Amino acid sequence: MDSKQLKHLLAQVQAGHLSVDEAAEQLKNLPFEPVNGYANLDHHRVLRTGLPEVIYAEGKSPEQVLEIFRRLAAQSPRVLATRVSREMYDLIRTDLPEGVAYSAVPRLLYLDRDPGRPRQDGVVVLSAGTADIPVAEEAAISAELMGNGVQRVFDVGVAGLHRLLHHLPALQKARVIIAVAGMEGALPSVVAGLVSCPVIAVPTSVGYGASFQGLAALLAMLNSCAGGIAVVNIDNGFGAACLATKINRLKDATDAPEHN
């Protein structure tokens, strides 16, 4: 339940369309709902932070993911599960709520009951190479579910810098850029030297032996000489989307009228 849903519920009580007992029944699972001893679902998180709880499926059983997804879907118009393998999806797909979609490349399982709602433009997601697209798509789809309009620009790494420069006008209009790169992880530094908005660097585990499953890219990004870069964990497209969403939403705060 987000703030809009909560206000609607309270307005129904105020107008007499909903009894206090009926409202209490809908609110009883705030701030959390225990699930069979293995989870405590934080329905209140979206009210506190602006972002709902998301399911990290890796390490959970298919039955656990299914039950948690169902419980969240009963309380929220949008639900997201990350790191869902094709095998797990095939096991639970017939029992999922209506309208659930699965994207195999980023391994995302998600429900969006209002896909046509207005989105706030301003987020650009870059991938250095085609092999980085799974992480870039995790970031892009997650950001879209969080209410952002997302522009994707893929395979524009520094081995062919002219490909990136071709998109420079679009990059310079962005409010926040997510730059996803493996190998030596140079893309975010180059981008941050060309634009005025924040750049979120996402190292990936793509690369040969001395990349150390993304550690080389991570350290390169942390040591960038370009200012205005924030670095998230290796392969963490979802985390980048969360930060990009909060940055993009700052526009609402800056556009709000001042109160004397």
Beta strands, then each sheet from edge to edge (+ up, - down):
strand 1: 33-35
strand 2: 39-41
strand 3: 55-56
strand 4: 78-82
strand 5: 100-103
strand 6: 108-112
strand 7: 120-127
strand 8: 148-153
strand 9: 176-181
strand 10: 199-203
strand 11: 229-231
sheet 1: 1+ 2-
sheet 2: 3+ 4+ 6- 5+
sheet 3: 8+ 7+ 9+ 10+ 11+
end
